[in-house]
Amino acid sequence: MDALTTLATTMGLGFAAGLRLYATILGLGLALRFQLLQLPEAMRELEILAHPLVLAGAGLAYVIEFISDKIPWVDSIWDAIHTVIRPAGAAVLASTAFATLDPLTKWMLVLLCGGVALSAHTTKAATRLAVNQSPEPFSNWGLSLLGDFTAPAILLLTATHPLIVLGLILIFLITFIWLFSRLLRWIRSGLARWRARFSQPENTPGAFSESRR
């Protein structure tokens, strides 16, 4: 692969994993298993994703994530748990994919993949926290389905039109940096509402009687 294609592949892999880590692993594994995807020689180590045990584990995790991501507030708890898991998983994917490259290049790509995954994850988590403050569930479901579509679409584009993916993710990263402070405010506001929602003291009969006096 040339340098631009390698860069695009790294960023596409990181973005997809940052949104849907288990769907990314499952999608790649199934594509390799059924020979729908031909890996370049430098990325042959990723063929481990086609192993039945990897597919089974990724499939189970994907089903749990798919359901959890449709339930308001449960999705945010799931995102909080995966703040480290998604970027770390993306970094492991990159480390496996580029295992044959020289160490310096490999670790630069690993860091890039993990960084893009963290950016995608942070954007997703902040957006869902903001949407969870609305009582209606439909916008939450819509965003979840959008994520279900976006991750495999990015993987497909990465395999077929890597330079388009490179351009799209560069635009995303520029926008992410520009809106970073706002995303942090959304996260803080959402966490404050979440704490308030689940830490409301319940009125006991005795307390109610005393307040009446």
C-alpha positions as CSV (number, residue, x, y, z in Angstrom):
1,M,0.0,0.0,0.0
2,D,1.1,3.6,-0.6
3,A,1.4,6.1,2.2
4,L,-2.0,7.8,1.6
5,T,-3.9,4.5,1.4
6,T,-2.2,3.3,4.6
7,L,-3.1,6.6,6.3
8,A,-6.7,6.4,5.1
9,T,-7.0,2.7,6.2
10,T,-5.7,3.6,9.6
11,M,-8.1,6.5,10.1
12,G,-11.1,4.6,8.7
13,L,-10.5,1.7,11.0
14,G,-10.1,4.0,14.0
15,F,-13.3,5.9,13.2
16,A,-15.4,2.8,12.7
17,A,-14.1,1.2,15.9
18,G,-14.7,4.5,17.8
19,L,-18.4,4.3,16.9
20,R,-19.0,0.5,16.9
21,L,-16.0,-1.5,18.0
22,Y,-17.7,-4.9,18.0
23,A,-19.5,-4.3,14.7
24,T,-16.2,-3.3,13.1
25,I,-14.5,-6.5,14.3
26,L,-17.5,-8.7,13.3
27,G,-17.8,-7.0,9.9
28,L,-14.2,-7.4,9.1
29,G,-14.2,-11.0,10.3
30,L,-17.2,-12.0,8.3
31,A,-15.9,-10.3,5.2
32,L,-12.6,-12.2,5.5
33,R,-14.3,-15.4,6.4
34,F,-16.5,-15.4,3.3
35,Q,-13.6,-14.0,1.1
36,L,-15.5,-10.7,0.4
37,L,-12.4,-8.7,1.4
38,Q,-8.9,-9.3,0.1
39,L,-6.2,-7.9,2.4
40,P,-3.0,-6.5,1.1
41,E,0.1,-8.5,2.0
42,A,1.1,-6.0,4.7
43,M,-2.2,-6.5,6.6
44,R,-2.4,-10.3,6.5
45,E,-2.3,-10.5,10.3
46,L,-5.9,-9.3,10.4
47,E,-7.0,-12.6,9.1
48,I,-7.2,-13.7,12.8
49,L,-10.6,-11.8,12.9
50,A,-12.1,-14.6,10.7
51,H,-11.4,-17.2,13.4
52,P,-14.8,-18.7,14.7
53,L,-14.0,-17.9,18.3
54,V,-13.3,-14.2,17.4
55,L,-16.5,-14.1,15.4
56,A,-18.6,-15.6,18.2
57,G,-17.2,-13.2,20.8
58,A,-17.6,-10.2,18.6
59,G,-21.1,-11.3,17.6
60,L,-22.3,-11.7,21.2
61,A,-20.7,-8.3,22.1
62,Y,-22.3,-6.7,19.1
63,V,-25.8,-7.9,20.0
64,I,-25.4,-6.6,23.6
65,E,-24.1,-3.2,22.2
66,F,-26.9,-3.0,19.6
67,I,-29.6,-3.4,22.3
68,S,-27.9,-1.2,24.9
69,D,-27.4,1.6,22.4
70,K,-31.2,1.9,21.9
71,I,-32.1,2.5,25.6
72,P,-31.8,6.1,26.8
73,W,-29.2,6.5,29.6
74,V,-28.1,2.9,29.3
75,D,-26.4,3.9,26.1
76,S,-24.5,6.6,28.0
77,I,-23.4,4.1,30.7
78,W,-22.3,1.8,27.9
79,D,-20.4,4.7,26.3
80,A,-18.7,5.6,29.6
81,I,-17.6,2.0,30.1
82,H,-16.1,2.0,26.5
83,T,-14.2,5.3,26.8
84,V,-11.0,3.3,27.1
85,I,-12.2,0.1,25.4
86,R,-13.0,1.5,22.0
87,P,-9.7,3.5,21.5
88,A,-7.7,0.6,23.0
89,G,-9.5,-1.9,20.7
90,A,-8.8,0.3,17.7
91,A,-5.2,0.5,18.7
92,V,-5.0,-3.3,18.9
93,L,-6.6,-3.6,15.5
94,A,-4.0,-1.2,14.0
95,S,-1.2,-3.0,15.8
96,T,-2.4,-6.3,14.3
97,A,-3.0,-4.9,10.9
98,F,0.4,-3.3,10.6
99,A,2.5,-5.8,12.5
100,T,4.9,-6.3,9.6
101,L,5.8,-2.6,9.2
102,D,8.9,-1.1,10.9
103,P,8.4,-0.3,14.6
104,L,8.3,3.5,14.3
105,T,5.8,3.5,11.4
106,K,3.7,0.9,13.2
107,W,3.4,2.7,16.5
108,M,2.7,6.0,14.8
109,L,-0.2,4.3,13.0
110,V,-1.4,2.7,16.2
111,L,-1.5,6.1,18.0
112,L,-3.3,7.7,15.1
113,C,-5.9,4.9,14.9
114,G,-6.5,5.1,18.7
115,G,-6.7,8.9,18.6
116,V,-9.3,8.9,15.8
117,A,-11.3,6.3,17.6
118,L,-11.2,8.4,20.8
119,S,-12.4,11.4,18.8
120,A,-15.2,9.5,17.2
121,H,-16.2,8.0,20.6
122,T,-16.1,11.3,22.4
123,T,-18.4,12.9,19.7
124,K,-20.8,10.0,19.9
125,A,-20.9,10.0,23.7
126,A,-21.4,13.7,24.0
127,T,-24.1,13.8,21.4
128,R,-26.0,10.9,23.0
129,L,-25.7,12.6,26.5
130,A,-27.2,15.8,25.1
131,V,-30.0,13.9,23.3
132,N,-30.8,11.9,26.5
133,Q,-31.9,15.1,28.2
134,S,-35.0,15.1,25.9
135,P,-37.9,13.0,27.2
136,E,-38.8,11.6,23.8
137,P,-36.9,8.5,22.7
138,F,-37.1,8.8,18.9
139,S,-34.1,11.1,18.4
140,N,-32.0,8.7,20.5
141,W,-33.1,5.7,18.3
142,G,-32.4,7.7,15.2
143,L,-28.9,8.5,16.2
144,S,-28.3,4.9,17.3
145,L,-29.4,3.6,13.9
146,L,-27.3,6.2,12.2
147,G,-24.3,4.9,14.1
148,D,-25.2,1.3,13.1
149,F,-25.2,2.4,9.5
150,T,-22.1,4.7,9.6
151,A,-19.6,2.2,11.0
152,P,-20.0,-0.4,8.2
153,A,-20.3,2.3,5.6
154,I,-17.0,3.7,6.6
155,L,-15.4,0.3,6.5
156,L,-16.8,-0.3,3.0
157,L,-15.6,3.1,1.8
158,T,-12.2,2.4,3.3
159,A,-11.9,-0.8,1.3
160,T,-13.2,0.7,-2.0
161,H,-12.4,4.5,-1.9
162,P,-9.8,5.1,0.8
163,L,-9.0,8.6,-0.3
164,I,-12.6,9.7,0.1
165,V,-12.5,8.3,3.7
166,L,-9.3,10.2,4.3
167,G,-10.9,13.5,3.2
168,L,-14.1,12.9,5.3
169,I,-12.2,12.0,8.4
170,L,-9.9,15.0,8.1
171,I,-13.0,17.2,7.9
172,F,-14.4,15.4,11.0
173,L,-11.2,15.9,12.9
174,I,-11.0,19.6,12.1
175,T,-14.6,20.0,13.2
176,F,-14.0,18.0,16.3
177,I,-11.1,20.2,17.3
178,W,-13.2,23.3,16.7
179,L,-16.1,22.0,18.7
180,F,-14.1,20.3,21.4
181,S,-14.9,22.7,24.2
182,R,-18.6,22.5,23.4
183,L,-18.5,18.7,23.4
184,L,-17.0,18.9,26.9
185,R,-19.8,21.2,28.1
186,W,-22.3,18.7,26.7
187,I,-20.7,15.9,28.6
188,R,-20.5,17.8,31.9
189,S,-24.1,18.9,31.5
190,G,-25.3,15.4,30.7
191,L,-23.4,13.9,33.6
192,A,-24.9,16.5,36.0
193,R,-28.4,15.6,34.8
194,W,-27.7,11.9,35.0
195,R,-26.5,12.3,38.7
196,A,-29.5,14.5,39.5
197,R,-31.8,11.9,37.8
198,F,-30.6,8.9,39.8
199,S,-29.8,10.6,43.1
200,Q,-33.2,12.2,43.9
201,P,-34.1,11.3,47.5
202,E,-37.4,9.5,47.8
203,N,-40.0,10.8,50.2
204,T,-40.8,8.3,53.0
205,P,-44.2,8.4,54.7
206,G,-42.5,9.7,57.9
207,A,-40.7,12.4,56.1
208,F,-44.0,13.4,54.4
209,S,-45.8,13.6,57.7
210,E,-43.1,15.7,59.2
211,S,-43.2,18.1,56.3
212,R,-47.0,18.4,56.7
213,R,-46.4,19.5,60.3
